[in-house]
Amino acid sequence: MSRVKRGVMTKKRHKNILSKAKGYRWGRKKLFTKAKEAVIKAGKYARRDRRAKKRTFRALWIVRLNNALRENGTTYAKFIALLKAKSIALDRKVLSEMAVENPTVFATLVKETLAK
């Protein structure tokens, strides 16, 4: 049976981890074990924060909408309930962009929605 030397793959794996740890501070950029821990933790944070970003943006859209709606004489909760009742399918992102970029169009939309 022939002998298997694994130095090539180990070196490749180490180089891969250390290249991902570029820019880290102290031993986390040059010591393999510390770098591996740092890269794994960074990946966990990245995944967590990709999810959190969606929540943060939705909250921002709701705050913008509520502010624009109060200027037009209603509240966010009442407006969203009316949109659902009239089955108008505009999401919060589109509505908040409309409120910020085209306030006149948004005001007409609010008036049409409030009209019974």
N, CA and C of each residue as an Amber inpcrd file, in Angstrom:
protein
   348
   0.8280000  -1.1800000   0.0000000   0.0000000   0.0000000   0.0000000
   0.8790000   1.2520000   0.0000000   0.5470000   2.2040000  -0.8310000
   1.3820000   3.3960000  -0.9440000   1.0500000   4.4040000   0.1530000
   2.0220000   5.2260000   0.4050000   1.8910000   6.2190000   1.4580000
   1.1920000   7.4640000   0.9100000   0.2590000   8.0120000   1.6830000
  -0.4640000   9.2170000   1.2680000   0.0290000  10.3870000   2.1030000
   0.5480000  11.3830000   1.4060000   1.0000000  12.5950000   2.0940000
  -0.0510000  13.6790000   1.8770000  -0.4340000  14.3470000   2.9450000
  -1.5600000  15.2640000   2.8530000  -1.1570000  16.7240000   2.9950000
   0.1210000  17.0290000   2.8450000   0.5890000  18.3990000   3.0340000
   0.0070000  19.3770000   2.0310000  -0.2080000  18.9200000   0.8020000
  -0.6980000  19.8290000  -0.2470000  -2.1000000  20.3310000   0.0890000
  -2.9770000  19.4250000   0.4520000  -4.3580000  19.8150000   0.7580000
  -4.4360000  20.6430000   2.0420000  -3.6000000  20.2910000   3.0230000
  -3.5970000  21.0590000   4.2710000  -3.1430000  22.4880000   4.0000000
  -2.0930000  22.6110000   3.1870000  -1.5860000  23.9410000   2.8480000
  -2.6530000  24.7520000   2.0960000  -3.3560000  24.0910000   1.1930000
  -4.4090000  24.7660000   0.4260000  -5.5330000  25.2420000   1.3450000
  -5.9340000  24.3630000   2.2780000  -7.0050000  24.7160000   3.2060000
  -6.5860000  25.8790000   4.1060000  -5.3400000  25.8310000   4.5780000
  -4.8410000  26.9050000   5.4350000  -4.7770000  28.2250000   4.6700000
  -4.2770000  28.1710000   3.4230000  -4.1960000  29.3900000   2.6210000
  -5.5740000  29.9810000   2.3690000  -6.5510000  29.1130000   2.1540000
  -7.9170000  29.5650000   1.8950000  -8.4710000  30.3120000   3.1140000
  -8.3200000  29.7370000   4.2830000  -8.8030000  30.3800000   5.5180000
  -8.0470000  31.6780000   5.7660000  -6.7120000  31.6560000   5.6170000
  -5.9240000  32.8520000   5.8960000  -6.2140000  33.9730000   4.8920000
  -6.5630000  33.6110000   3.6690000  -6.9140000  34.6550000   2.7120000
  -8.2580000  35.2880000   3.0740000  -9.1680000  34.5050000   3.6360000
 -10.4460000  35.0740000   4.0870000 -10.2540000  35.9630000   5.3120000
  -9.1650000  35.7340000   6.0660000  -8.9150000  36.4960000   7.2930000
  -8.0260000  37.7070000   7.0440000  -7.8030000  38.0660000   5.8030000
  -6.9960000  39.2530000   5.5040000  -7.6570000  40.4880000   6.0960000
  -6.8640000  41.3470000   6.6800000  -7.3940000  42.5780000   7.2410000
  -7.8020000  42.4470000   8.6890000  -7.8200000  41.2390000   9.2260000
  -8.1270000  41.0770000  10.6420000  -6.9150000  41.5310000  11.4540000
  -7.1250000  41.7420000  12.7290000  -6.0550000  42.2750000  13.5620000
  -5.3890000  41.1730000  14.3710000  -4.1310000  41.4670000  14.7470000
  -3.3020000  40.6290000  15.5940000  -3.1610000  39.2170000  15.0300000
  -3.2360000  38.2110000  15.8830000  -2.9750000  36.8530000  15.4310000
  -4.0780000  36.2710000  14.5790000  -5.2090000  36.9490000  14.5300000
  -6.3440000  36.4100000  13.7710000  -6.0980000  36.4350000  12.2700000
  -5.0860000  37.1640000  11.8150000  -4.8000000  37.1970000  10.3830000
  -3.6920000  36.2310000   9.9780000  -2.8910000  35.7240000  10.9390000
  -1.7510000  34.9080000  10.5410000  -1.6700000  33.5500000  11.2280000
  -2.3910000  33.3670000  12.3220000  -2.3860000  32.0650000  12.9940000
  -3.6260000  31.2960000  12.5420000  -3.4250000  30.0800000  12.0300000
  -4.5220000  29.3560000  11.3820000  -5.7040000  29.1330000  12.3120000
  -5.4580000  28.6560000  13.5190000  -6.5620000  28.3390000  14.4190000
  -7.3690000  29.5880000  14.7640000  -6.6690000  30.6680000  15.1020000
  -7.3580000  31.9280000  15.4200000  -8.0900000  32.4720000  14.1900000
  -7.4610000  32.3590000  13.0310000  -8.0860000  32.8420000  11.8020000
  -9.3340000  32.0410000  11.4810000  -9.2740000  30.7290000  11.6900000
 -10.4380000  29.8870000  11.4060000 -11.6120000  30.2620000  12.3090000
 -11.3260000  30.4660000  13.5970000 -12.3780000  30.8910000  14.5190000
 -12.9740000  32.2260000  14.0920000 -12.1050000  33.1680000  13.6950000
 -12.5690000  34.4940000  13.3110000 -13.4140000  34.4420000  12.0410000
 -13.0190000  33.6260000  11.0720000 -13.7570000  33.5220000   9.8120000
 -15.1240000  32.8800000  10.0510000 -15.1700000  31.8530000  10.8930000
 -16.4510000  31.2010000  11.2040000 -17.3880000  32.1840000  11.9020000
 -16.8550000  32.9320000  12.8710000 -17.6830000  33.8990000  13.5940000
 -18.1420000  35.0210000  12.6770000 -17.2530000  35.4620000  11.7720000
 -17.6280000  36.5120000  10.8230000 -18.7510000  36.0250000   9.9130000
 -18.7020000  34.7560000   9.5210000 -19.7640000  34.2020000   8.6890000
 -21.0900000  34.1620000   9.4190000 -21.0470000  33.8280000  10.7030000
 -22.2810000  33.8190000  11.5040000 -22.8720000  35.2240000  11.6060000
 -22.0050000  36.2070000  11.8660000 -22.4770000  37.5900000  11.9590000
 -23.0510000  38.0540000  10.6330000 -22.3800000  37.6940000   9.5310000
 -22.8370000  38.1300000   8.2110000 -24.2240000  37.5700000   7.9220000
 -24.4410000  36.3040000   8.2250000 -25.7490000  35.6950000   7.9730000
 -26.8280000  36.3340000   8.8510000 -26.4990000  36.5130000  10.1280000
 -27.4590000  37.1250000  11.0540000 -27.8440000  38.5260000  10.5840000
 -26.8510000  39.2940000  10.1560000 -27.1170000  40.6780000   9.7990000
 -27.7700000  40.8240000   8.4350000 -27.6000000  39.8290000   7.5570000
 -28.3710000  39.8580000   6.3070000 -29.8520000  39.7260000   6.5980000
 -30.1970000  38.9260000   7.6020000 -31.5980000  38.7860000   8.0000000
 -32.0930000  40.0460000   8.7150000 -31.2350000  40.5990000   9.5850000
 -31.6250000  41.7730000  10.3640000 -31.8190000  42.9880000   9.4680000
 -31.0610000  43.0690000   8.3680000 -31.1760000  44.2060000   7.4620000
 -32.5860000  44.3180000   6.8940000 -33.2000000  43.1840000   6.5980000
 -34.5550000  43.1810000   6.0520000 -35.5370000  43.7590000   7.0680000
 -35.3750000  43.3810000   8.3320000 -36.2490000  43.9080000   9.3800000
 -36.0460000  45.4090000   9.5540000 -34.7830000  45.8410000   9.5110000
 -34.4710000  47.2520000   9.7030000 -35.0770000  48.1080000   8.6010000
 -34.9520000  47.6420000   7.3520000 -35.5110000  48.4150000   6.2510000
 -37.0290000  48.4710000   6.3220000 -37.6620000  47.3620000   6.6930000
 -39.1200000  47.3870000   6.8100000 -39.5560000  48.4010000   7.8690000
 -38.8450000  48.4440000   8.9840000 -39.1640000  49.4120000  10.0320000
 -38.9800000  50.8410000   9.5210000 -37.9450000  51.0720000   8.7410000
 -37.7150000  52.3970000   8.1670000 -38.8520000  52.7980000   7.2440000
 -39.2860000  51.8590000   6.3850000 -40.3890000  52.1560000   5.4670000
 -41.6580000  52.5020000   6.2310000 -41.9240000  51.7640000   7.3060000
 -43.1380000  52.0110000   8.0870000 -43.0820000  53.3870000   8.7460000
 -41.9140000  53.7610000   9.2720000 -41.7710000  55.0770000   9.9060000
 -41.9780000  56.1850000   8.8770000 -41.3840000  56.0230000   7.6970000
 -41.5590000  57.0260000   6.6380000 -43.0210000  57.1390000   6.2200000
 -43.6590000  55.9830000   6.0670000 -45.0660000  55.9780000   5.6680000
 -45.9410000  56.6680000   6.7090000 -45.7310000  56.3310000   7.9560000
 -46.5410000  56.9010000   9.0200000 -46.3920000  58.4130000   9.0550000
 -45.1590000  58.8830000   8.8740000 -44.9120000  60.3210000   8.8710000
 -45.6440000  60.9890000   7.7040000 -45.5320000  60.3990000   6.5170000
 -46.1940000  60.9860000   5.3390000 -47.7150000  60.9030000   5.4670000
 -48.2090000  59.8220000   6.0450000 -49.6590000  59.6630000   6.1780000
 -50.2380000  60.6330000   7.1940000 -49.5120000  60.9040000   8.2570000
 -49.9950000  61.8650000   9.2500000 -50.0760000  63.2700000   8.6460000
 -49.1750000  63.5770000   7.7210000 -49.2660000  64.8600000   7.0260000
 -50.5120000  64.9230000   6.1360000 -50.9800000  63.7450000   5.7020000
 -52.1680000  63.6870000   4.8520000 -53.4430000  63.3720000   5.6400000
 -53.3670000  63.3980000   6.9570000 -54.5710000  63.3160000   7.7640000
 -55.0270000  61.9240000   8.1570000 -54.1760000  60.9350000   8.1320000
 -54.5420000  59.5930000   8.5890000 -53.3270000  58.9510000   9.2560000
 -53.5140000  57.7330000   9.7300000 -52.3940000  57.0280000  10.3540000
 -52.0370000  55.7950000   9.5400000 -50.8840000  55.2560000   9.8560000
 -50.3790000  54.0860000   9.1400000 -51.3310000  52.9050000   9.2730000
 -51.7850000  52.6290000  10.4780000 -52.6250000  51.4510000  10.7220000
 -53.9360000  51.5380000   9.9430000 -54.5590000  52.6980000   9.9870000
 -55.8290000  52.8700000   9.2640000 -55.6280000  52.7530000   7.7560000
 -54.5370000  53.3330000   7.2610000 -54.2710000  53.3080000   5.8220000
 -54.0070000  51.8880000   5.3240000 -53.2070000  51.1260000   6.0480000
 -52.9000000  49.7390000   5.6410000 -54.1670000  48.8910000   5.6940000
 -55.0130000  49.1230000   6.7010000 -56.2740000  48.3770000   6.7730000
 -57.1590000  48.6930000   5.5770000 -57.2110000  49.9560000   5.1810000
 -58.0110000  50.3470000   4.0070000 -57.4380000  49.7490000   2.7220000
 -56.1120000  49.7220000   2.6110000 -55.4980000  49.1280000   1.4240000
 -55.8590000  47.6540000   1.3050000 -55.8290000  46.9550000   2.4380000
 -56.1740000  45.5310000   2.4220000 -57.6470000  45.3310000   2.1140000
 -58.4910000  46.1950000   2.6610000 -59.9300000  46.0730000   2.4190000
 -60.2640000  46.3150000   0.9520000 -59.5630000  47.2530000   0.3330000
 -59.8120000  47.5570000  -1.0790000 -58.9400000  46.7060000  -2.0030000
 -58.1910000  45.7740000  -1.4240000 -57.2860000  44.8510000  -2.1310000
 -56.3690000  45.5740000  -3.1200000 -55.7080000  46.6120000  -2.6030000
 -54.6670000  47.3170000  -3.3560000 -53.3380000  46.7020000  -2.9480000
 -52.6380000  46.1410000  -3.9080000 -51.4210000  45.3840000  -3.6040000
 -50.1790000  46.2310000  -3.8310000 -49.9360000  47.1720000  -2.9380000
 -48.6900000  47.9380000  -2.9460000 -47.9690000  47.6550000  -1.6420000
 -46.7050000  47.2880000  -1.7460000 -45.9830000  46.9780000  -0.5140000
 -45.4120000  48.2470000   0.1220000 -44.8970000  48.0950000   1.3250000
 -44.4550000  49.2350000   2.1040000 -43.2630000  49.9410000   1.4650000
 -42.4030000  49.1770000   0.8080000 -41.2360000  49.7680000   0.1540000
 -41.6730000  50.7360000  -0.9430000 -42.5730000  50.2880000  -1.8030000
 -43.0500000  51.1210000  -2.9040000 -43.7830000  52.3430000  -2.3600000
 -44.6120000  52.1330000  -1.3610000 -45.3700000  53.2490000  -0.7890000
 -44.4530000  54.3000000  -0.1640000 -43.4210000  53.8410000   0.5600000
 -42.5320000  54.8110000   1.2060000 -41.6870000  55.5440000   0.1760000
 -41.2600000  54.8550000  -0.8870000 -40.5100000  55.5440000  -1.9460000
 -41.3980000  56.5820000  -2.6290000 -42.6540000  56.2230000  -2.8380000
 -43.5950000  57.1550000  -3.4400000 -43.7990000  58.3690000  -2.5300000
 -43.9090000  58.1440000  -1.2390000 -44.1250000  59.2360000  -0.2970000
 -42.9310000  60.1820000  -0.2590000 -41.7260000  59.6400000  -0.4040000
 -40.5290000  60.4800000  -0.3300000 -40.2710000  61.1810000  -1.6640000
 -40.3820000  60.4510000  -2.7810000 -39.9890000  60.9970000  -4.0820000
 -41.1180000  61.7500000  -4.7800000 -42.3630000  61.2990000  -4.6350000
 -43.4970000  61.9390000  -5.2990000 -44.6190000  62.2100000  -4.3010000
 -44.4790000  63.2170000  -3.4650000 -45.4920000  63.4460000  -2.4340000
 -46.8780000  63.7900000  -2.9970000 -46.9290000  64.4370000  -4.1450000
 -48.2400000  64.7930000  -4.7020000 -48.9900000  63.5520000  -5.1710000
 -48.2670000  62.6450000  -5.8150000 -48.8910000  61.3890000  -6.2620000
 -49.3370000  60.5780000  -5.0560000 -48.4910000  60.5730000  -4.0300000
 -48.8280000  59.8420000  -2.8070000 -50.0730000  60.4470000  -2.1530000
 -50.1560000  61.7690000  -2.1380000 -51.3230000  62.4290000  -1.5270000
 -52.6060000  62.0670000  -2.2820000 -52.5320000  62.0000000  -3.6100000
 -53.7250000  61.6060000  -4.3730000 -54.1020000  60.1540000  -4.1050000
 -53.0970000  59.3040000  -3.9610000 -53.3680000  57.9020000  -3.6200000
 -54.0710000  57.8050000  -2.2650000 -53.5890000  58.5660000  -1.2910000
 -54.1970000  58.5430000   0.0410000 -55.6460000  59.0330000  -0.0300000
 -55.8930000  60.1190000  -0.7790000 -57.2520000  60.6460000  -0.8980000
 -58.1860000  59.6570000  -1.5720000 -57.6820000  58.9880000  -2.6080000
 -58.5070000  57.9710000  -3.3050000 -58.8120000  56.8040000  -2.3910000
 -57.8300000  56.3980000  -1.5780000 -58.0340000  55.2720000  -0.6750000
 -59.0110000  55.6370000   0.4410000 -58.8960000  56.8620000   0.9390000
 -59.7860000  57.2770000   2.0370000 -61.2080000  57.5390000   1.5680000
 -61.3750000  57.8670000   0.2920000 -62.7300000  58.1180000  -0.2290000
 -63.5240000  56.8180000  -0.2240000 -64.7530000  56.8810000   0.2830000
 -65.5360000  55.6500000   0.4050000 -66.6010000  55.5520000  -0.6160000
